[in-house]
Each structure stands twice: as structure tokens, then as C-alpha cells.
Amino acid sequence: MYKDRIFLFGNRFINRMDTGLLEAALQYVDFDEAGLAFETLCDHICEYDILISQEEYVEAIDLALDMEFDINMARYTCMKALIR
């Protein structure tokens, strides 16, 4: 259900995130672990201080809410600080 949205979100970070990290995170989707894939992408964005746009942040929050994740978690508050 969320597979396509996660791939679209992840593909926004081609050439901005290490290719190996990006591919490894997205591989979780192939193992029916969409939530883990998305959370891993968000964690990498924070851990490696990857700047994001307001649009990317909104997309991430919308996806997190749709997946019923707690948007008060550190990974999401950290992403807000990385908006350029």
C-alpha cells in the first residue's frame, strides 16, 4: 500500500544520500517492511544531516501520519531542523 510512496520519497534523495544507504533502506520494502524502510530513510536523513525542502518534509510527515507513526519521534523533529 505504501510501497510506491516510499520509493518516490526515497528517489528524491538520489545523489544526496549515499547510494548504498539508500538502496539498503529501500530493500526493506521488498521484504514487506515498508514501515522499516521509511523509518530507515528518515533516520539516514537525520544521521547524515541531509538538507530537505519544505515539500519533502511535508511529504514525510504525511506518509508518517498515514502509516500511523508518532510524528513526535526524534527522527521527524530532526528532519524539521534540516529544512533548507
N, C-alpha and C positions, 0 to 999 in steps of 0.2 A: 504494500500500500504506500509506503513512504520511500521505496527504493528509488524511483525516478527523481523525486525531490532531493534526496540525499546526494545522488550522483550529480545533479545540476548544481547543487550548492558546492560540493567538493570540486567540481570542474572550474569553479570561479578562482580556485587557488593554484591552478596550473601556472608554473613559472613564479609563484610567490611562496610556495611551500615545497620543501624537499620532496622530490618525486617519489622516493621510497616510502616516506611517511604517508604521503597522500594515497598512494596505491595500497599500502598496507591497511590503512583505515577503511578505504572503500571496499576492500576484500571482505570485510565483515558482512557486508550486505549479501554477498554470495552465499554466506553460511546462515542466512536468515537471522542475522544480528544487526538489523537496521539501527536500532537504538544505540548499540555499542559503536557502530560506525560513525554515527552523527556525534556522539559524545566525544569520541576519539578525535574527530576533526576539530571540534571546538577546543578540546584540550591542547591540541597542537597549535592552534591559532594563538592561544594564550601563552603556552610554554615558550614559543619561539617569537613572540611579540610581532605577529604578522598584522600589519595595519589593515583595517577593513573599512568599507564605506558604510554610511548610514543604511543604505539599501540592503547590504549584506547582513548587517546586524538585525534589521527588522525581519529579514528572511529567516535568520537563525532563530530568533525569538518566536516567530510564528510557527516554525517547524517544531520547536521545543514544546510549545503550548499544545499543538495538535497531537504530539506524542505523549502528552500529559507528564512532561518533565517539570521539575521545580525550577523556574527561571531565576530563583534567588540563589541558586548554587553558584559557587565561585567561578565556574567556567563561563557563565553567562554575564556575571558582573564584570569579570575581567575583560571580556570581549567589548563591553561598552566603553571601557577605558582606551581601547585600541582604535576607536573610530577616528578616521582622519578627516 
